Amino acid sequence: MSRVLSFVLALFALAACQTESASVAGGGGGGGATPAARPAAAADPLFPDLPRAVSPRPSGACYNESEIRAEEMVRLRTQMMLAGLTCRGSFGAQDVFAVYQTFIVAQQASIRDAQNTIGRMLSRYQGGSPGRLYDTFQTQMANNEQRQLLNHGAGNFCFQFENKFNRAAQFSPTELNSYLDRAVQQYQSDYPSC
């Protein structure tokens, strides 16, 4: 698992460096947008107006509410990681990756529960080790989120995601649960139900 995570992190770091170079060379925040041309911030900073990456769910899979909640936790963690790797220098003076690491430590129980739930769900459809299946799922989700970020533009992603990142980084367990409840309501129609 640590090799897969190290590989994914290395890919994100490389992509972040390439995106930053392109932004500097292209004169603006990724995707050719300048700060003046950026869209207005989302009305609800916890649910920014960003396109959602495709879920790497198995063909024919259906989700119950706890599995939707688990995938939304995995998605939040992945987005926090992307912001930590991509938005350095975009969120002021804070060390964005260190904030992401603090989030991971603070929310480790919820992250572990989500990993176990997704691993068990994947095992129902694909057979095999839930841990290995989860690692593959996480890598695919990170790759899908990274592609979405690059399509949207790193500068726009960082601009739209900054408030969510800062709020999520401070979530208590109760606030995280409240966020996940809202995410299930917001995105339930994106998931095939059992």
TAFEN-V491965 format. One record per helix or strand. SS is the DSSP state (helix for helix, strand for strand). FROM is the first residue (numbers start at 1). LEN is the number of residues. If there is no record, write none. Layout:
ss=SS from=FROM len=LEN
ss=SS from=FROM len=LEN
This chain:
ss=helix from=2 len=25
ss=helix from=35 len=3
ss=helix from=45 len=3
ss=strand from=63 len=1
ss=helix from=65 len=22
ss=helix from=96 len=11
ss=helix from=108 len=19
ss=helix from=130 len=23
ss=helix from=154 len=16
ss=helix from=173 len=18
ss=strand from=193 len=1
